[in-house]
Amino acid sequence: MKRTLRRNRQEFWYSLYEGFETIKNEHGHEIGQKVKYSNPVQAFANISAARGESEAAVFGISIQYDKSMVFAKDEYPIDETTVLFIDTKPELNPDESTDTKHDYVVTCIATSLKYTTVAMSRVDVS
């Protein structure tokens, strides 16, 4: 349980994939779609400073990722479509919606008997 001790945990936020949202112009005509995510949820996990050799064995040698995090199994509903706010905090608009300016995406998830380990890659969202 040392990997999920409270003193080892850092704050992060995650947003779950909810599907597509239709974009309409000022006349009400559909002009496209965009991906929709849930409002960010605050969470805590043991987050690595950078990729390391000991973590590379968890996911195999061909996975490319920048950081990893560990938390208790089934503690959070994070999957491969989830976006993460690790080095930034999400900002809510006045209408309680969020412009998803996440800084990490989930690359791979490995689950063991007691833990879930998530590999993440840094992204630039404009």
C-alpha positions as CSV (number, residue, x, y, z in Angstrom):
1,M,0.0,0.0,0.0
2,K,3.0,2.3,0.1
3,R,2.3,3.4,-3.5
4,T,-1.0,4.9,-2.5
5,L,-0.2,6.4,0.9
6,R,-1.9,9.8,1.4
7,R,1.5,11.6,1.8
8,N,2.6,10.3,-1.6
9,R,-0.4,11.6,-3.5
10,Q,-0.7,14.7,-5.6
11,E,-3.7,16.5,-6.8
12,F,-4.8,16.1,-10.4
13,W,-8.1,16.5,-12.3
14,Y,-9.8,14.3,-14.9
15,S,-12.6,14.7,-17.4
16,L,-14.4,11.7,-18.9
17,Y,-15.4,11.4,-22.5
18,E,-19.1,11.9,-23.1
19,G,-19.3,11.7,-26.9
20,F,-19.8,14.3,-29.5
21,E,-21.6,17.6,-29.4
22,T,-23.2,19.3,-32.4
23,I,-21.9,22.7,-33.3
24,K,-24.4,25.2,-34.8
25,N,-23.9,28.6,-36.4
26,E,-25.8,31.7,-35.6
27,H,-28.7,30.6,-37.9
28,G,-29.1,27.2,-36.1
29,H,-27.6,25.2,-38.9
30,E,-25.3,22.3,-38.0
31,I,-21.7,23.0,-39.0
32,G,-19.9,20.2,-37.3
33,Q,-19.2,18.3,-34.2
34,K,-16.7,18.5,-31.3
35,V,-15.8,16.0,-28.6
36,K,-17.5,16.6,-25.3
37,Y,-16.0,15.8,-21.9
38,S,-17.5,15.9,-18.4
39,N,-16.7,18.7,-16.0
40,P,-13.3,18.1,-14.4
41,V,-13.3,16.0,-11.2
42,Q,-10.6,16.5,-8.6
43,A,-8.6,13.4,-7.6
44,F,-5.4,12.3,-5.9
45,A,-2.8,9.8,-7.0
46,N,1.0,9.1,-6.9
47,I,2.3,10.8,-10.0
48,S,5.8,10.2,-11.3
49,A,8.1,13.1,-12.1
50,A,9.2,11.6,-15.4
51,R,9.3,8.3,-17.2
52,G,11.6,5.8,-15.6
53,E,13.0,2.4,-16.3
54,S,11.1,0.7,-13.5
55,E,7.8,1.9,-14.9
56,A,8.6,0.9,-18.4
57,A,8.3,-2.8,-17.5
58,V,4.7,-2.2,-16.4
59,F,3.5,-1.2,-19.9
60,G,6.1,-3.0,-22.1
61,I,8.9,-1.5,-24.0
62,S,7.1,-0.1,-27.0
63,I,4.7,2.3,-25.2
64,Q,5.7,6.0,-25.3
65,Y,4.6,8.1,-22.3
66,D,5.8,11.0,-20.3
67,K,4.5,10.3,-16.8
68,S,2.7,7.6,-14.9
69,M,0.3,7.6,-11.9
70,V,-0.7,4.9,-9.5
71,F,-3.9,4.7,-7.4
72,A,-6.0,2.0,-5.8
73,K,-7.7,-0.3,-8.2
74,D,-11.2,1.0,-9.3
75,E,-10.7,4.2,-7.3
76,Y,-11.4,6.4,-10.4
77,P,-13.3,5.6,-13.6
78,I,-10.3,6.6,-15.8
79,D,-10.0,4.9,-19.2
80,E,-8.1,5.5,-22.5
81,T,-10.5,8.3,-23.5
82,T,-10.1,10.3,-20.4
83,V,-8.2,13.7,-20.5
84,L,-6.1,14.8,-17.5
85,F,-5.1,18.1,-15.9
86,I,-1.7,17.3,-14.2
87,D,0.4,20.5,-14.4
88,T,-2.5,22.8,-14.9
89,K,-5.9,23.4,-13.1
90,P,-9.1,23.4,-15.2
91,E,-11.0,26.7,-15.3
92,L,-14.7,26.7,-15.3
93,N,-16.7,29.2,-17.4
94,P,-19.5,31.3,-15.7
95,D,-22.1,28.7,-16.9
96,E,-20.2,25.9,-15.1
97,S,-18.9,24.5,-18.4
98,T,-15.3,24.1,-19.1
99,D,-13.1,24.7,-22.1
100,T,-11.1,21.5,-21.9
101,K,-7.5,22.8,-21.9
102,H,-6.1,19.5,-20.6
103,D,-2.3,18.9,-20.6
104,Y,-2.2,15.1,-20.6
105,V,-4.0,12.2,-22.3
106,V,-4.1,8.6,-21.1
107,T,-1.8,6.4,-23.2
108,C,-2.2,3.0,-21.5
109,I,-3.7,1.5,-18.4
110,A,-2.3,-1.5,-16.4
111,T,-4.4,-3.0,-13.6
112,S,-3.0,-5.4,-11.0
113,L,-4.7,-7.1,-8.1
114,K,-4.7,-3.9,-5.9
115,Y,-3.4,-1.0,-8.1
116,T,-4.1,0.8,-11.3
117,T,-1.2,2.3,-13.2
118,V,-1.8,4.9,-15.9
119,A,0.7,6.0,-18.5
120,M,0.1,9.5,-19.8
121,S,1.4,11.6,-22.6
122,R,1.7,15.4,-22.6
123,V,-0.3,17.3,-25.2
124,D,-0.7,20.9,-26.2
125,V,-4.4,21.9,-26.6
126,S,-5.2,25.3,-28.1
